[in-house]
Amino acid sequence: MNIQSNTVTVILKILLAAQIFLSASDLVINIVAWYYFSWYDEHLYAFYGFISSLSNLFYMISIPLFLTWIYTVHKDVNRMFMNYPISPGTSIVGLFMPLFNFYFMPKIFLAMGSAFLGNGSARTEGRALRWLALPLLAVILCSRFFNRQVSMSEAPELSLIVKAGVTVLAANCIYMAITWLVSRGITRNTRRQISQEVADIDTAAEQNNSVLTAP
């Protein structure tokens, strides 16, 4: 049984790791600017511009990549759990619906966590996914609020920029944790299903041998 989301998951993890590094660097530089603006202006201003440009580029790449990952992950999960409530197409459509997407994003991972909880091989991942769903929503809302405040202000205070940076870093870390948990849960379930199929084949072979060797 092939895991269709494997390749996209690897690429997404690499991109998220880079975004975590960049958002952490951005946050540290803004904290330095908050307390030592003259030193920041002299030594870090140009580097900060490079970090910001690279972060924006990676963010633009991450959007289609994340949507592709969501779609392929749901193809895997729907193949594993016949009664899973979210189809691959619905998982994408729900994320594009204004306001509803705030509810739908945590719902995806709550549903996935519940599916994993129903299987002994991935219960740890299922519990963690359900626990992370609501913090993810909170971080998304806070990030949008602070970034909106920054974009609406002609000269935003550094304290506001720092708060926005904290929420962006937190969101990237949560996305990385969710990606890792989903990937691990799918892998464990796939291994269990393969083991079960092999066991069923062995059992059927033994029964056939018993019938053939019976006097």
N, CA, C and O of each residue as an XYZ file, in Angstrom:
860
protein
N       0.854     -1.198      0.000
C       0.000      0.000      0.000
C       0.892      1.250      0.000
O       1.646      1.482      0.944
N       0.796      2.047     -1.064
C       1.610      3.247     -1.184
C       0.997      4.410     -0.405
O      -0.222      4.575     -0.369
N       1.864      5.212      0.218
C       1.428      6.431      0.907
C       1.611      7.587     -0.070
O       2.742      7.983     -0.353
N       0.520      8.130     -0.584
C       0.592      9.133     -1.640
C       1.147     10.470     -1.153
O       1.680     11.249     -1.942
N       1.020     10.730      0.144
C       1.440     12.035      0.674
C       2.915     12.077      1.074
O       3.385     13.112      1.544
N       3.650     10.987      0.902
C       5.030     10.924      1.397
C       5.914     12.030      0.834
O       6.562     12.756      1.589
N       5.943     12.161     -0.488
C       6.847     13.126     -1.124
C       6.507     14.552     -0.722
O       7.391     15.337     -0.378
N       5.214     14.884     -0.767
C       4.790     16.241     -0.396
C       5.104     16.513      1.070
O       5.475     17.630      1.429
N       4.957     15.494      1.921
C       5.239     15.665      3.348
C       6.704     16.011      3.581
O       7.012     16.896      4.379
N       7.600     15.328      2.898
C       9.037     15.595      3.051
C       9.362     17.034      2.642
O      10.070     17.747      3.353
N       8.834     17.449      1.488
C       9.091     18.819      1.011
C       8.510     19.844      1.977
O       9.145     20.854      2.281
N       7.295     19.573      2.460
C       6.651     20.507      3.391
C       7.433     20.620      4.693
O       7.560     21.715      5.242
N       7.953     19.515      5.191
C       8.752     19.558      6.418
C      10.006     20.416      6.237
O      10.370     21.193      7.120
N      10.659     20.267      5.086
C      11.855     21.076      4.810
C      11.499     22.554      4.760
O      12.202     23.391      5.326
N      10.399     22.869      4.077
C       9.975     24.261      3.964
C       9.582     24.836      5.322
O       9.915     25.980      5.632
N       8.875     24.048      6.131
C       8.474     24.516      7.457
C       9.683     24.716      8.367
O       9.712     25.654      9.164
N      10.679     23.839      8.251
C      11.908     24.006      9.037
C      12.594     25.320      8.673
O      13.087     26.039      9.541
N      12.616     25.622      7.363
C      13.212     26.886      6.925
C      12.403     28.073      7.437
O      12.971     29.085      7.847
N      11.074     27.948      7.412
C      10.228     29.041      7.901
C      10.365     29.234      9.409
O      10.310     30.363      9.894
N      10.541     28.152     10.147
C      10.762     28.279     11.586
C      12.055     29.035     11.856
O      12.104     29.915     12.715
N      13.106     28.684     11.111
C      14.394     29.383     11.275
C      14.259     30.860     10.925
O      14.750     31.721     11.656
N      13.594     31.155      9.809
C      13.459     32.541      9.373
C      12.583     33.352     10.327
O      12.908     34.496     10.647
N      11.478     32.766     10.782
C      10.599     33.502     11.701
C      11.264     33.707     13.055
O      11.051     34.735     13.699
N      12.072     32.736     13.499
C      12.821     32.903     14.744
C      13.873     34.006     14.594
O      14.064     34.821     15.497
N      14.551     34.020     13.442
C      15.540     35.072     13.176
C      14.874     36.439     13.126
O      15.382     37.413     13.681
N      13.727     36.497     12.452
C      12.959     37.741     12.373
C      12.590     38.244     13.760
O      12.717     39.433     14.054
N      12.130     37.328     14.613
C      11.721     37.708     15.968
C      12.904     38.222     16.779
O      12.797     39.239     17.464
N      14.022     37.527     16.702
C      15.215     37.942     17.456
C      15.682     39.316     17.002
O      16.024     40.161     17.829
N      15.698     39.544     15.690
C      16.143     40.835     15.170
C      15.213     41.956     15.635
O      15.677     43.043     15.980
N      13.909     41.697     15.646
C      12.965     42.730     16.104
C      13.099     43.006     17.597
O      12.924     44.141     18.039
N      13.405     41.979     18.368
C      13.639     42.193     19.799
C      14.883     43.058     20.012
O      14.893     43.957     20.853
N      15.934     42.769     19.233
C      17.150     43.589     19.294
C      16.825     45.037     18.923
O      17.278     45.972     19.583
N      16.034     45.210     17.858
C      15.667     46.566     17.434
C      14.841     47.283     18.497
O      14.940     48.501     18.652
N      14.027     46.523     19.228
C      13.185     47.085     20.281
C      14.031     47.697     21.400
O      13.711     48.763     21.925
N      15.119     47.002     21.754
C      15.943     47.452     22.882
C      17.178     48.243     22.448
O      17.621     49.143     23.161
N      17.738     47.907     21.270
C      18.987     48.556     20.827
C      18.826     48.984     19.370
O      19.474     48.439     18.477
N      17.958     49.960     19.144
C      17.624     50.327     17.770
C      18.827     50.846     16.990
O      18.962     50.542     15.804
N      19.692     51.613     17.620
C      20.849     52.170     16.904
C      21.777     51.059     16.425
O      22.284     51.116     15.305
N      22.002     50.048     17.264
C      22.853     48.918     16.861
C      22.189     48.111     15.750
O      22.847     47.668     14.810
N      20.881     47.929     15.872
C      20.127     47.230     14.820
C      20.222     47.980     13.502
O      20.453     47.379     12.453
N      20.044     49.287     13.557
C      20.063     50.108     12.342
C      21.415     50.057     11.653
O      21.505     50.134     10.428
N      22.472     49.926     12.457
C      23.827     49.925     11.901
C      24.255     48.555     11.402
O      24.946     48.459     10.388
N      23.854     47.483     12.101
C      24.397     46.163     11.794
C      23.390     45.168     11.202
O      23.799     44.260     10.479
N      22.111     45.306     11.482
C      21.147     44.262     11.137
C      20.081     44.680     10.129
O      19.311     43.842      9.658
N      20.030     45.957      9.798
C      18.936     46.433      8.954
C      18.921     45.731      7.593
O      17.875     45.266      7.140
N      20.081     45.658      6.951
C      20.150     45.030      5.624
C      19.828     43.534      5.703
O      19.125     42.995      4.848
N      20.350     42.875      6.737
C      20.084     41.446      6.911
C      18.605     41.195      7.184
O      18.041     40.199      6.731
N      17.987     42.103      7.925
C      16.552     41.968      8.215
C      15.726     42.041      6.928
O      14.751     41.308      6.766
N      16.120     42.918      6.030
C      15.433     43.008      4.747
C      15.538     41.724      3.954
O      14.574     41.307      3.311
N      16.712     41.087      3.993
C      16.909     39.809      3.300
C      16.041     38.719      3.924
O      15.408     37.937      3.213
N      16.015     38.671      5.258
C      15.194     37.687      5.970
C      13.713     37.860      5.635
O      13.005     36.880      5.402
N      13.255     39.097      5.614
C      11.848     39.372      5.324
C      11.484     38.955      3.902
O      10.425     38.367      3.681
N      12.349     39.252      2.943
C      12.088     38.875      1.547
C      12.036     37.370      1.388
O      11.169     36.840      0.694
N      12.970     36.678      2.037
C      13.009     35.226      1.945
C      11.789     34.608      2.624
O      11.228     33.628      2.132
N      11.384     35.181      3.749
C      10.194     34.686      4.456
C       8.948     34.835      3.593
O       8.119     33.926      3.535
N       8.812     35.969      2.928
C       7.651     36.185      2.059
C       7.645     35.210      0.886
O       6.591     34.708      0.496
N       8.821     34.946      0.326
C       8.924     33.992     -0.780
C       8.509     32.595     -0.333
O       7.723     31.932     -1.009
N       9.034     32.150      0.804
C       8.704     30.819      1.317
C       7.221     30.720      1.677
O       6.597     29.675      1.492
N       6.669     31.809      2.189
C       5.242     31.800      2.530
C       4.391     31.593      1.280
O       3.426     30.830      1.304
N       4.745     32.269      0.193
C       3.995     32.127     -1.050
C       4.114     30.700     -1.601
O       3.159     30.169     -2.168
N       5.275     30.092     -1.432
C       5.456     28.711     -1.896
C       4.676     27.744     -1.010
O       4.139     26.747     -1.492
N       4.617     28.044      0.291
C       4.002     27.115      1.240
C       2.498     26.981      1.056
O       1.932     25.944      1.401
N       1.832     28.009      0.518
C       0.366     27.954      0.384
C      -0.074     26.838     -0.567
O      -0.843     25.972     -0.150
N       0.381     26.818     -1.839
C      -0.027     25.699     -2.708
C       0.511     24.361     -2.236
O      -0.127     23.328     -2.434
N       1.694     24.373     -1.605
C       2.268     23.123     -1.121
C       1.433     22.552      0.022
O       1.202     21.344      0.077
N       0.981     23.413      0.936
C       0.152     22.956      2.049
C      -1.188     22.412      1.550
O      -1.675     21.401      2.055
N      -1.779     23.076      0.568
C      -3.047     22.605      0.013
C      -2.871     21.245     -0.661
O      -3.725     20.368     -0.538
N      -1.756     21.078     -1.372
C      -1.460     19.775     -1.994
C      -1.292     18.707     -0.931
O      -1.761     17.580     -1.091
N      -0.619     19.066      0.158
C      -0.407     18.112      1.251
C      -1.734     17.713      1.889
O      -1.974     16.532      2.141
N      -2.596     18.696      2.151
C      -3.910     18.406      2.729
C      -4.688     17.442      1.832
O      -5.312     16.499      2.319
N      -4.648     17.682      0.531
C      -5.400     16.849     -0.417
C      -4.858     15.416     -0.425
O      -5.631     14.463     -0.329
N      -3.543     15.263     -0.537
C      -2.961     13.912     -0.622
C      -3.085     13.168      0.710
O      -3.287     11.954      0.725
N      -2.966     13.887      1.819
C      -3.153     13.262      3.132
C      -4.565     12.714      3.261
O      -4.762     11.614      3.777
N      -5.544     13.472      2.798
C      -6.927     13.003      2.888
C      -7.191     11.816      1.959
O      -8.051     10.985      2.251
N      -6.468     11.731      0.854
C      -6.588     10.539      0.009
C      -6.081      9.318      0.765
O      -6.679      8.244      0.688
N      -4.972      9.479      1.498
C      -4.433      8.374      2.293
C      -5.381      7.984      3.422
O      -5.659      6.804      3.634
N      -5.876      8.996      4.149
C      -6.721      8.714      5.308
C      -8.060      8.107      4.882
O      -8.575      7.211      5.551
N      -8.620      8.588      3.781
C      -9.883      8.020      3.299
C      -9.715      6.572      2.855
O     -10.651      5.780      2.958
N      -8.542      6.224      2.367
C      -8.287      4.837      1.983
C      -8.153      3.938      3.220
O      -8.488      2.754      3.174
N      -7.668      4.504      4.307
C      -7.460      3.722      5.530
C      -8.742      3.569      6.343
O      -8.998      2.509      6.914
N      -9.552      4.636      6.393
C     -10.751      4.638      7.229
C     -11.969      4.881      6.347
O     -12.166      5.989      5.847
N     -12.771      3.866      6.158
C     -13.895      3.927      5.221
C     -14.938      4.969      5.631
O     -15.593      5.553      4.768
N     -15.099      5.207      6.928
C     -16.116      6.142      7.407
C     -15.550      7.523      7.742
O     -16.190      8.297      8.454
N     -14.363      7.837      7.236
C     -13.769      9.146      7.525
C     -14.649     10.242      6.927
O     -15.027     10.150      5.759
N     -14.989     11.292      7.712
C     -16.052     12.238      7.293
C     -15.645     13.295      6.273
O     -16.522     13.973      5.739
N     -14.356     13.469      5.976
C     -13.921     14.553      5.095
C     -13.240     13.962      3.861
O     -12.247     13.244      3.980
N     -13.768     14.261      2.692
C     -13.177     13.783      1.449
C     -12.016     14.693      1.041
O     -11.923     15.814      1.540
N     -11.126     14.242      0.142
C     -10.024     15.111     -0.318
C     -10.516     16.419     -0.914
O      -9.949     17.477     -0.641
N     -11.576     16.356     -1.733
C     -12.096     17.583     -2.333
C     -12.683     18.537     -1.308
O     -12.467     19.747     -1.377
N     -13.424     17.989     -0.360
C     -14.023     18.824      0.694
C     -12.951     19.491      1.545
O     -13.130     20.622      1.996
N     -11.839     18.797      1.766
C     -10.758     19.359      2.589
C     -10.173     20.624      1.967
O      -9.703     21.510      2.681
N     -10.200     20.707      0.640
C      -9.693     21.901     -0.043
C     -10.761     22.988     -0.100
O     -10.486     24.149      0.200
N     -11.976     22.614     -0.484
C     -13.066     23.588     -0.611
C     -13.320     24.300      0.718
O     -13.516     25.515      0.747
N     -13.316     23.538      1.823
C     -13.583     24.127      3.130
C     -12.584     25.179      3.534
O     -12.933     26.116      4.252
N     -11.331     25.048      3.084
C     -10.300     26.014      3.443
C     -10.432     27.320      2.673
O      -9.859     28.335      3.069
N     -11.189     27.302      1.569
C     -11.351     28.514      0.765
C     -12.635     29.278      1.103
O     -12.882     30.344      0.540
N     -13.439     28.753      2.001
C     -14.694     29.416      2.346
C     -14.452     30.454      3.445
O     -14.018     30.092      4.539
N     -14.722     31.730      3.179
C     -14.475     32.785      4.170
C     -15.215     32.511      5.484
O     -16.346     32.025      5.489
N     -14.554     32.833      6.587
C     -15.056     32.649      7.948
C     -15.208     31.168      8.310
O     -14.743     30.739      9.366
N     -15.851     30.391      7.445
C     -16.015     28.968      7.733
C     -14.665     28.276      7.874
O     -14.534     27.303      8.617
N     -13.647     28.788      7.149
C     -12.337     28.137      7.205
C     -11.706     28.223      8.591
O     -10.861     27.395      8.931
N     -12.103     29.215      9.402
C     -11.589     29.283     10.770
C     -12.072     28.083     11.588
O     -11.356     27.577     12.452
N     -13.276     27.647     11.306
C     -13.819     26.454     11.963
C     -13.295     25.173     11.316
O     -13.049     24.174     11.993
N     -13.130     25.222      9.996
C     -12.816     24.005      9.258
C     -11.372     23.544      9.474
O     -11.107     22.342      9.502
N     -10.443     24.481      9.625
C      -9.036     24.092      9.808
C      -8.846     23.212     11.042
O      -8.280     22.126     10.911
N      -9.290     23.621     12.236
C      -9.140     22.702     13.379
C      -9.993     21.444     13.233
O      -9.617     20.383     13.732
N     -11.148     21.552     12.548
C     -12.014     20.387     12.361
C     -11.280     19.273     11.611
O     -11.457     18.092     11.911
N     -10.455     19.659     10.632
C      -9.699     18.666      9.870
C      -8.845     17.816     10.800
O      -8.854     16.587     10.722
N      -8.107     18.483     11.680
C      -7.163     17.749     12.524
C      -7.845     17.096     13.721
O      -7.343     16.109     14.258
N      -8.986     17.639     14.141
C      -9.791     16.944     15.149
C     -10.324     15.627     14.583
O     -10.288     14.595     15.253
N     -10.820     15.672     13.338
C     -11.339     14.461     12.699
C     -10.229     13.447     12.466
O     -10.423     12.248     12.666
N      -9.069     13.928     12.044
C      -7.952     13.025     11.800
C      -7.455     12.417     13.107
O      -7.121     11.233     13.164
N      -7.409     13.232     14.149
C      -7.004     12.720     15.455
C      -7.962     11.667     15.966
O      -7.535     10.663     16.536
N      -9.261     11.882     15.769
C     -10.262     10.899     16.195
C     -10.106      9.596     15.430
O     -10.248      8.515     16.002
N      -9.813      9.696     14.129
C      -9.613      8.489     13.324
C      -8.398      7.701     13.816
O      -8.444      6.474     13.907
N      -7.323      8.403     14.129
C      -6.124      7.726     14.641
C      -6.368      7.121     16.027
O      -5.846      6.054     16.352
N      -7.178      7.826     16.843
C      -7.472      7.312     18.184
C      -8.222      5.989     18.140
O      -8.112      5.169     19.051
N      -8.984      5.791     17.069
C      -9.728      4.544     16.943
C      -8.882      3.372     16.537
O      -9.380      2.253     16.408
N      -7.584      3.620     16.329
C      -6.663      2.557     15.930
C      -5.501      2.507     16.909
O      -4.863      3.527     17.169
N      -5.225      1.335     17.450
C      -4.206      1.209     18.491
C      -2.810      1.596     18.079
O      -1.998      1.944     18.936
N      -2.493      1.550     16.775
C      -1.124      1.811     16.332
C      -0.788      3.296     16.269
O       0.386      3.650     16.164
N      -1.794      4.177     16.330
C      -1.506      5.608     16.198
C      -2.290      6.446     17.209
O      -2.638      7.592     16.924
N      -2.565      5.889     18.373
C      -3.347      6.626     19.369
C      -2.592      7.830     19.924
O      -3.191      8.871     20.194
N      -1.280      7.692     20.094
C      -0.482      8.814     20.606
C      -0.564     10.000     19.654
O      -0.749     11.137     20.089
N      -0.426      9.739     18.356
C      -0.523     10.794     17.355
C      -1.930     11.383     17.326
O      -2.096     12.592     17.164
N      -2.946     10.530     17.483
C      -4.330     11.001     17.487
C      -4.614     11.947     18.632
O      -5.246     12.985     18.440
N      -4.150     11.596     19.833
C      -4.362     12.479     20.990
C      -3.656     13.810     20.798
O      -4.211     14.865     21.106
N      -2.425     13.762     20.286
C      -1.663     14.997     20.091
C      -2.314     15.897     19.036
O      -2.342     17.117     19.196
N      -2.835     15.301     17.962
C      -3.503     16.090     16.930
C      -4.742     16.785     17.484
O      -4.979     17.960     17.200
N      -5.521     16.069     18.265
C      -6.723     16.671     18.843
C      -6.347     17.802     19.811
O      -7.050     18.809     19.897
N      -5.248     17.631     20.528
C      -4.816     18.659     21.469
C      -4.322     19.911     20.736
O      -4.497     21.023     21.232
N      -3.709     19.740     19.562
C      -3.123     20.875     18.838
C      -4.136     21.638     17.995
O      -3.850     22.751     17.552
N      -5.314     21.065     17.764
C      -6.280     21.692     16.858
C      -6.711     23.077     17.335
O      -6.696     24.028     16.554
N      -7.092     23.201     18.596
C      -7.562     24.494     19.109
C      -6.435     25.515     19.276
O      -6.627     26.681     18.930
N      -5.254     25.118     19.799
C      -4.143     26.087     19.810
C      -3.794     26.602     18.411
O      -3.409     27.761     18.254
N      -3.929     25.741     17.394
C      -3.679     26.195     16.028
C      -4.657     27.301     15.644
O      -4.251     28.311     15.068
N      -5.926     27.125     15.954
C      -6.923     28.148     15.645
C      -6.610     29.446     16.381
O      -6.691     30.526     15.795
N      -6.255     29.349     17.660
C      -5.945     30.543     18.447
C      -4.754     31.297     17.867
O      -4.767     32.526     17.785
N      -3.731     30.559     17.468
C      -2.535     31.194     16.912
C      -2.840     31.846     15.564
O      -2.348     32.938     15.278
N      -3.649     31.183     14.735
C      -4.016     31.756     13.438
C      -4.765     33.074     13.628
O      -4.472     34.062     12.954
N      -5.731     33.086     14.548
C      -6.515     34.302     14.797
C      -5.636     35.430     15.339
O      -5.744     36.577     14.905
N      -4.768     35.090     16.291
C      -3.876     36.116     16.863
C      -2.903     36.645     15.810
O      -2.634     37.844     15.749
N      -2.375     35.734     14.979
C      -1.436     36.154     13.937
C      -2.092     37.099     12.950
O      -1.502     38.108     12.565
N      -3.318     36.775     12.535
C      -4.021     37.648     11.585
C      -4.338     39.004     12.217
O      -4.252     40.041     11.560
N      -4.703     38.982     13.488
C      -5.023     40.237     14.171
C      -3.803     41.138     14.248
O      -3.875     42.309     13.876
N      -2.668     40.601     14.731
C      -1.468     41.434     14.892
C      -0.906     41.869     13.545
O      -0.463     43.009     13.406
N      -0.914     40.986     12.549
C      -0.398     41.368     11.233
C      -1.275     42.430     10.586
O      -0.780     43.304      9.873
N      -2.577     42.352     10.836
C      -3.482     43.382     10.314
C      -3.192     44.720     10.977
O      -3.183     45.758     10.315
N      -2.955     44.694     12.282
C      -2.632     45.930     12.994
C      -1.328     46.538     12.477
O      -1.213     47.756     12.338
N      -0.345     45.675     12.193
C       0.935     46.150     11.663
C       0.754     46.763     10.281
O       1.289     47.836     10.000
N      -0.008     46.077      9.407
C      -0.182     46.559      8.031
C      -1.008     47.841      7.969
O      -0.818     48.655      7.065
N      -1.927     48.030      8.927
C      -2.784     49.225      8.923
C      -2.083     50.451      9.501
O      -2.542     51.576      9.303
N      -0.990     50.248     10.205
C      -0.289     51.359     10.844
C       0.847     51.858      9.951
O       1.614     51.060      9.414
N       0.952     53.166      9.796
C       2.027     53.739      8.996
C       3.378     53.562      9.677
O       4.392     53.364      9.008
N       3.397     53.633     11.000
C       4.633     53.444     11.761
C       4.325     52.563     12.971
O       4.194     53.071     14.085
N       4.205     51.236     12.763
C       3.827     50.350     13.864
C       4.899     50.310     14.949
O       6.096     50.375     14.669
N       4.444     50.203     16.177
C       5.385     50.099     17.289
C       6.112     48.767     17.235
O       5.563     47.757     16.793
N       7.356     48.784     17.694
C       8.153     47.553     17.664
C       7.549     46.471     18.543
O       7.679     45.282     18.253
N       6.885     46.888     19.625
C       6.255     45.892     20.496
C       5.171     45.125     19.750
O       4.999     43.925     19.965
N       4.436     45.813     18.871
C       3.396     45.163     18.068
C       4.017     44.220     17.045
O       3.497     43.130     16.803
N       5.125     44.639     16.447
C       5.829     43.786     15.475
C       6.357     42.533     16.154
O       6.315     41.444     15.581
N       6.853     42.688     17.378
C       7.353     41.535     18.123
C       6.217     40.559     18.426
O       6.387     39.348     18.287
N       5.065     41.077     18.838
C       3.918     40.213     19.110
C       3.490     39.447     17.850
O       3.167     38.261     17.912
N       3.493     40.142     16.716
C       3.161     39.475     15.452
C       4.193     38.391     15.142
O       3.840     37.315     14.658
N       5.460     38.673     15.419
C       6.512     37.693     15.167
C       6.387     36.458     16.042
O       6.671     35.345     15.599
N       5.960     36.654     17.289
C       5.771     35.515     18.202
C       4.681     34.587     17.673
O       4.841     33.367     17.679
N       3.568     35.173     17.214
C       2.465     34.341     16.724
C       2.833     33.627     15.425
O       2.419     32.488     15.210
N       3.595     34.273     14.569
C       4.035     33.620     13.317
C       4.946     32.435     13.634
O       4.797     31.361     13.051
N       5.884     32.631     14.555
C       6.776     31.538     14.948
C       5.993     30.397     15.574
O       6.245     29.229     15.277
N       5.043     30.732     16.439
C       4.224     29.697     17.075
C       3.415     28.921     16.036
O       3.301     27.699     16.125
N       2.853     29.628     15.053
C       2.068     28.965     14.008
C       2.938     28.012     13.200
O       2.522     26.891     12.906
N       4.140     28.447     12.838
C       5.039     27.579     12.074
C       5.411     26.327     12.864
O       5.478     25.232     12.305
N       5.650     26.492     14.160
C       5.994     25.335     14.998
C       4.823     24.362     15.111
O       5.020     23.147     15.071
N       3.606     24.887     15.252
C       2.432     24.017     15.347
C       2.198     23.291     14.028
O       1.876     22.102     14.022
N       2.356     23.997     12.909
C       2.205     23.342     11.602
C       3.227     22.229     11.420
O       2.909     21.171     10.877
N       4.445     22.465     11.872
C       5.471     21.425     11.778
C       5.095     20.215     12.622
O       5.223     19.077     12.170
N       4.632     20.455     13.847
C       4.234     19.355     14.725
C       3.070     18.569     14.117
O       3.062     17.338     14.154
N       2.086     19.285     13.558
C       0.934     18.610     12.941
C       1.372     17.785     11.737
O       0.934     16.647     11.564
N       2.239     18.361     10.904
C       2.733     17.623      9.735
C       3.439     16.346     10.162
O       3.235     15.288      9.567
N       4.259     16.445     11.180
C       5.003     15.278     11.671
C       4.049     14.233     12.246
O       4.210     13.040     11.987
N       3.067     14.667     13.018
C       2.123     13.735     13.648
C       1.253     13.031     12.606
O       1.035     11.822     12.691
N       0.760     13.785     11.628
C      -0.074     13.179     10.580
C       0.739     12.159      9.781
O       0.273     11.052      9.510
N       1.952     12.549      9.413
C       2.809     11.636      8.655
C       3.101     10.361      9.436
O       3.043      9.259      8.890
N       3.413     10.523     10.715
C       3.714      9.360     11.558
C       2.466      8.487     11.751
O       2.557      7.259     11.729
N       1.305      9.121     11.940
C       0.073      8.355     12.113
C      -0.273      7.553     10.874
O      -0.652      6.386     10.977
N      -0.146      8.170      9.693
C      -0.431      7.466      8.441
C       0.541      6.307      8.239
O       0.138      5.220      7.824
N       1.815      6.538      8.531
C       2.823      5.482      8.365
C       2.532      4.302      9.288
O       2.617      3.149      8.867
N       2.190      4.585     10.540
C       1.901      3.501     11.483
C       0.655      2.719     11.076
O       0.633      1.492     11.172
N      -0.368      3.414     10.628
C      -1.583      2.730     10.196
C      -1.324      1.885      8.950
O      -1.856      0.783      8.817
N      -0.505      2.408      8.043
C      -0.172      1.653      6.834
C       0.579      0.374      7.182
O       0.292     -0.687      6.628
N       1.536      0.471      8.095
C       2.289     -0.714      8.508
C       1.372     -1.739      9.175
O       1.515     -2.944      8.965
N       0.424     -1.243      9.982
C      -0.504     -2.169     10.634
C      -1.367     -2.890      9.610
O      -1.587     -4.097      9.712
N      -1.856     -2.141      8.618
C      -2.704     -2.757      7.601
C      -1.930     -3.772      6.763
O      -2.456     -4.828      6.413
N      -0.682     -3.446      6.445
C       0.145     -4.393      5.685
C       0.388     -5.664      6.497
O       0.302     -6.774      5.973
N       0.695     -5.482      7.795
C       0.918     -6.641      8.665
C      -0.346     -7.495      8.755
O      -0.276     -8.724      8.751
N      -1.508     -6.829      8.836
C      -2.766     -7.564      8.917
C      -3.031     -8.332      7.626
O      -3.491     -9.473      7.663
N      -2.742     -7.708      6.486
C      -2.937     -8.381      5.200
C      -2.024     -9.596      5.066
O      -2.441    -10.646      4.577
N      -0.767     -9.442      5.507
C       0.176    -10.565      5.455
C      -0.299    -11.698      6.359
O      -0.236    -12.872      5.995
N      -0.785    -11.315      7.568
C      -1.282    -12.337      8.494
C      -2.492    -13.064      7.911
O      -2.614    -14.281      8.053
N      -3.384    -12.323      7.255
C      -4.563    -12.938      6.644
C      -4.166    -13.898      5.521
O      -4.747    -14.973      5.370
N      -3.169    -13.491      4.742
C      -2.695    -14.363      3.657
C      -2.081    -15.635      4.225
O      -2.323    -16.730      3.717
N      -1.279    -15.486      5.289
C      -0.658    -16.660      5.908
C      -1.713    -17.599      6.482
O      -1.609    -18.820      6.369
N      -2.744    -16.995      7.107
C      -3.817    -17.825      7.680
C      -4.559    -18.582      6.585
O      -4.857    -19.767      6.733
N      -4.860    -17.884      5.475
C      -5.556    -18.540      4.367
C      -4.700    -19.640      3.759
O      -5.219    -20.690      3.381
N      -3.384    -19.410      3.660
C      -2.485    -20.425      3.101
C      -2.430    -21.664      3.993
O      -2.414    -22.794      3.507
N      -2.402    -21.429      5.316
C      -2.379    -22.566      6.242
C      -3.671    -23.370      6.152
O      -3.648    -24.599      6.209
N      -4.809    -22.665      6.010
C      -6.082    -23.377      5.885
C      -6.140    -24.194      4.602
O      -6.647    -25.316      4.596
N      -5.619    -23.630      3.519
C      -5.595    -24.364      2.251
C      -4.699    -25.594      2.345
O      -5.034    -26.663      1.835
N      -3.565    -25.425      2.999
C      -2.656    -26.564      3.171
C      -3.299    -27.668      4.013
O      -3.113    -28.858      3.761
N      -4.061    -27.234      5.021
C      -4.724    -28.225      5.876
C      -5.760    -29.020      5.077
O      -5.906    -30.229      5.254
N      -6.479    -28.313      4.191
C      -7.486    -28.996      3.370
C      -6.815    -29.946      2.388
O      -7.296    -31.059      2.179
N      -5.709    -29.519      1.785
C      -5.031    -30.352      0.791
C      -4.371    -31.568      1.401
O      -4.285    -32.610      0.752
N      -3.901    -31.461      2.637
C      -3.203    -32.573      3.282
C      -4.119    -33.444      4.099
O      -3.691    -34.456      4.654
N      -5.413    -33.052      4.182
C      -6.350    -33.852      4.963
C      -6.551    -35.213      4.281
O      -6.613    -35.279      3.054
N      -6.654    -36.317      5.077
C      -6.833    -37.667      4.487
C      -8.210    -37.824      3.868
O      -8.528    -38.885      3.332
